[in-house]
């Protein structure tokens, strides 16, 4: 006769089954919701008591890649092996044929900054090396200016964005977003939603510490990137020497 499982054991079994379907891992709060979907009769407190220390309960099966995230150890090996895997010539050709360029997202993000986030009154795509500076040129730059209808006018603000479609370039993107703060009031990093969950968690923490904005998006849909704000950028005062030096390069495009 099969052993009758206690409520706690049932919850933990569902938790392990859920983790088996999430190679990228799952947040503690999301895991609780998934367990409730399977059996709504479970009490939230009972679920919490059964799952908060899964990595300690099953040290040979579960680990925490980052705070508040559970993942099966078997998936850790697969993730660590990914960078060494090389695509076959056929795969490489298919990827090249279907490749979506970062430049494709410049205008959609510029429009989103203006119309959805309302951080800018005007924004344009840049990229390349327009600023002719080894510190780089942001992919998108925008202005936030007072409107005639504003009762109290405010100083012009410069907002920039760095977009990455490659999930392996997130550290570089963060460094660039930090460098852009020297000539902008607000700096955003825009990364794929399908990035490793621990990478997004680390970016979230770093962005909050450094005042960088964090935006997630669908890097496979140019027509509908579905930009989603994770951390809003904190305004600071840039160095006006670099503000004027760089904006002089794009004065006609940005201020006309």
C-alpha positions in Angstrom: 0.0 0.0 0.0 1.3 3.4 -0.9 2.3 5.6 1.9 -0.3 8.3 2.6 1.4 11.7 2.2 0.9 14.4 4.8 -0.2 17.9 3.7 3.4 19.1 4.0 4.7 16.3 1.9 2.0 16.9 -0.8 3.0 20.5 -1.0 6.7 19.7 -1.3 6.0 17.1 -4.0 4.1 19.7 -6.0 6.9 22.2 -5.5 9.4 19.8 -6.9 7.2 19.0 -9.8 6.8 22.7 -10.5 10.5 23.2 -10.3 11.0 20.4 -12.8 9.0 22.5 -15.3 11.1 25.7 -14.7 14.7 25.3 -15.9 15.3 29.0 -15.2 14.1 28.7 -11.6 11.1 30.3 -9.9 10.6 32.9 -7.3 9.3 31.9 -3.9 6.1 34.0 -4.2 5.4 32.5 -7.7 6.0 29.0 -6.4 3.3 29.5 -3.8 0.9 30.7 -6.4 1.6 27.7 -8.6 1.0 25.3 -5.7 -2.3 27.0 -5.0 -3.3 26.5 -8.6 -2.8 22.8 -8.2 -4.8 22.6 -4.9 -6.6 25.7 -3.8 -7.5 23.9 -0.5 -4.0 24.3 0.8 -3.6 27.1 3.4 -1.1 29.8 2.4 0.6 29.6 5.8 1.0 25.8 5.4 2.5 26.3 1.9 5.0 28.8 3.3 6.0 26.5 6.1 6.5 23.7 3.7 8.5 25.5 1.0 10.5 28.4 2.5 13.5 26.2 3.0 13.3 23.8 0.1 17.0 24.0 -0.5 17.7 22.8 3.1 15.0 20.1 2.9 16.3 18.7 -0.4 20.0 19.8 -0.5 20.7 17.2 -3.2 17.9 18.4 -5.4 17.3 22.1 -4.9 19.5 25.2 -4.6 19.1 29.0 -4.6 20.9 30.7 -7.5 19.9 34.0 -5.9 17.8 35.4 -3.0 14.2 34.2 -3.1 14.7 31.9 -6.1 14.6 28.1 -6.2 16.0 25.9 -9.0 16.7 22.2 -9.4 20.4 21.4 -9.2 20.1 19.3 -12.4 19.3 22.6 -14.2 22.3 24.3 -12.7 24.6 22.0 -14.7 22.8 22.7 -17.9 23.0 26.5 -17.4 26.7 26.4 -16.6 27.3 24.3 -19.8 25.5 26.6 -22.1 28.3 29.1 -22.9 30.6 26.3 -24.1 28.0 24.9 -26.5 28.7 25.8 -30.2 25.9 25.9 -32.7 26.1 23.8 -35.8 26.6 25.5 -39.2 23.0 24.9 -40.0 21.8 26.4 -36.7 24.2 29.3 -37.2 22.8 30.0 -40.6 19.2 29.9 -39.4 20.0 32.2 -36.5 21.7 34.7 -38.8 18.8 34.6 -41.2 16.2 35.3 -38.5 18.3 37.6 -36.4 16.6 40.7 -35.0 18.9 43.7 -34.6 19.1 45.9 -31.6 18.5 48.9 -33.8 15.0 47.5 -34.6 14.0 48.4 -31.0 15.4 51.9 -30.9 12.2 53.6 -32.2 9.8 51.4 -30.3 11.6 52.2 -27.0 11.9 55.9 -27.8 8.1 56.0 -28.4 7.5 54.1 -25.2 9.6 56.5 -23.2 7.4 59.4 -24.5 3.9 57.8 -24.7 3.8 55.1 -22.0 6.4 56.0 -19.4 6.1 59.7 -20.0 9.7 60.2 -19.0 10.4 62.3 -22.2 8.6 64.8 -24.3 10.8 63.8 -27.3 13.1 60.8 -27.8 15.1 59.5 -30.8 17.3 56.5 -31.6 21.1 56.9 -31.8 23.4 54.0 -31.4 26.7 53.7 -33.3 29.5 56.1 -32.4 27.8 59.4 -32.9 29.4 61.0 -29.8 32.8 59.8 -31.1 33.7 58.8 -27.5 35.2 55.6 -26.3 32.7 55.8 -23.4 30.0 55.0 -25.9 26.8 56.4 -27.4 23.4 55.5 -25.9 20.9 53.6 -28.1 18.1 56.1 -27.3 18.3 59.6 -26.0 15.4 61.9 -25.0 14.4 65.2 -23.6 11.9 66.1 -20.9 11.0 69.8 -21.3 8.3 71.9 -19.8 5.1 72.4 -21.7 3.4 75.8 -22.2 0.5 74.4 -20.1 2.8 73.7 -17.1 2.1 76.2 -14.3 5.6 75.9 -13.0 8.3 75.2 -15.6 11.2 72.9 -14.8 14.7 72.6 -16.2 15.3 70.4 -19.3 16.3 66.8 -18.5 18.2 64.3 -20.6 17.1 60.6 -20.5 19.1 57.8 -22.1 18.6 54.1 -22.7 20.9 51.2 -23.5 19.2 48.2 -25.2 20.5 44.7 -25.2 18.9 41.9 -27.2 21.7 39.4 -26.3 21.2 37.9 -22.8 25.0 37.4 -22.5 25.8 41.2 -22.7 24.0 42.3 -19.6 27.1 43.2 -17.5 28.4 45.3 -20.4 25.1 47.0 -20.8 25.0 47.9 -17.1 28.5 49.4 -17.3 27.5 51.5 -20.3 24.3 52.7 -18.5 26.4 53.8 -15.6 28.8 55.7 -17.9 26.0 57.6 -19.5 25.0 59.2 -16.2 27.9 61.6 -16.7 25.8 63.4 -19.3 22.2 62.4 -18.5 19.7 63.0 -15.7 18.3 59.5 -15.9 19.8 56.3 -17.5 17.9 53.1 -18.3 19.1 49.6 -19.2 16.7 47.6 -21.4 17.2 43.8 -21.3 15.3 40.7 -22.5 12.7 39.2 -20.3 14.1 35.7 -21.1 17.4 36.5 -19.4 18.4 34.2 -16.6 16.3 35.0 -13.6 19.4 35.4 -11.3 20.9 37.8 -13.8 17.7 40.0 -13.7 17.8 39.8 -9.9 21.3 41.0 -9.8 20.6 43.8 -12.2 17.6 44.8 -10.2 19.8 45.1 -7.1 22.6 47.0 -8.8 20.1 49.3 -10.6 18.5 50.3 -7.3 21.9 50.9 -5.7 23.2 53.0 -8.6 20.0 54.8 -9.6 19.8 53.1 -13.0 16.4 52.3 -14.5 15.7 48.7 -15.4 13.3 47.8 -18.3 12.4 44.3 -19.4 11.1 43.5 -22.9 10.4 40.8 -25.4 13.4 40.6 -27.7 11.6 38.5 -30.3 8.8 40.9 -31.1 9.8 44.2 -32.8 6.1 45.0 -33.4 5.2 44.5 -29.8 8.2 44.5 -27.4 5.9 44.8 -24.4 8.3 47.0 -22.4 7.9 46.6 -18.7 9.4 48.8 -16.0 11.2 46.9 -13.2 13.1 49.8 -11.6 12.5 53.5 -12.3 15.7 55.6 -12.8 16.5 58.1 -10.1 17.2 61.6 -11.3 20.6 63.1 -10.6 22.6 66.1 -11.8 25.0 65.3 -14.7 28.2 67.1 -15.5 27.1 70.0 -17.8 30.4 70.0 -19.6 29.7 66.5 -21.0 26.0 67.3 -21.5 26.8 70.2 -23.8 29.8 68.4 -25.4 27.6 65.4 -26.4 24.4 67.1 -27.2 26.2 69.4 -29.6 26.7 66.4 -31.8 22.9 65.8 -32.2 21.5 69.3 -31.6 19.6 69.5 -34.8 18.0 66.1 -34.4 17.0 66.4 -30.8 16.0 70.1 -30.5 14.4 70.8 -33.9 
